[in-house]
Amino acid sequence: MISSRFLSARVSAAAVELVRRVYADMHLAICVVEHVMEVVMPLSHRVVVLDHGEKIADGRPEVIVRDPQVIAAYLGEQHGQRH
């Protein structure tokens, strides 16, 4: 699968909606490997974050976005200052 960073915002939103429909219709667990937080967060009930192959966080999306290690590794210090 191609990373969503190469897709337009409209196509990324359509992909998110498709995954939501598959989950709702088929009740399947879905593993998404993605770096674009705007795609990951609306889809996720649980997020596991790896940094250089090591797990640095595991939990609900609203907790993950405030985790200092996740902010430093992926979101940048500016993001952390907004929360």
BELZI-V934582 format. One record per backbone hydrogen bond with DSSP energy under -1.0 kcal/mol. CO is the residue of the C=O (numbers start at 0). NH is the residue of the N-H. E is the energy in kcal/mol with one decimal. If there is no record, write none. Layout:
<<CO | NH | E> <CO | NH | E>>
This chain:
<<2 | 5 | -1.6> <3 | 6 | -1.8> <7 | 11 | -2.8> <8 | 12 | -2.3> <9 | 13 | -1.9> <10 | 14 | -2.3> <11 | 15 | -2.4> <12 | 16 | -2.2> <13 | 17 | -2.3> <14 | 18 | -2.3> <15 | 19 | -2.2> <16 | 20 | -2.3> <17 | 21 | -2.4> <18 | 22 | -2.4> <19 | 23 | -2.7> <20 | 24 | -3.1> <21 | 25 | -2.6> <22 | 26 | -1.9> <35 | 38 | -1.6> <35 | 39 | -2.0> <36 | 40 | -2.4> <39 | 43 | -1.3> <46 | 58 | -2.4> <48 | 55 | -2.8> <48 | 56 | -1.2> <50 | 53 | -1.5> <53 | 50 | -2.6> <56 | 48 | -2.7> <58 | 46 | -3.3> <59 | 62 | -1.3> <59 | 63 | -2.5> <60 | 64 | -2.2> <62 | 65 | -1.3> <63 | 66 | -1.5> <66 | 70 | -2.6> <67 | 71 | -2.3> <68 | 72 | -2.2> <69 | 73 | -3.1> <69 | 74 | -1.4> <70 | 75 | -2.9> <75 | 79 | -1.4> <76 | 80 | -1.6> <78 | 81 | -1.0>>
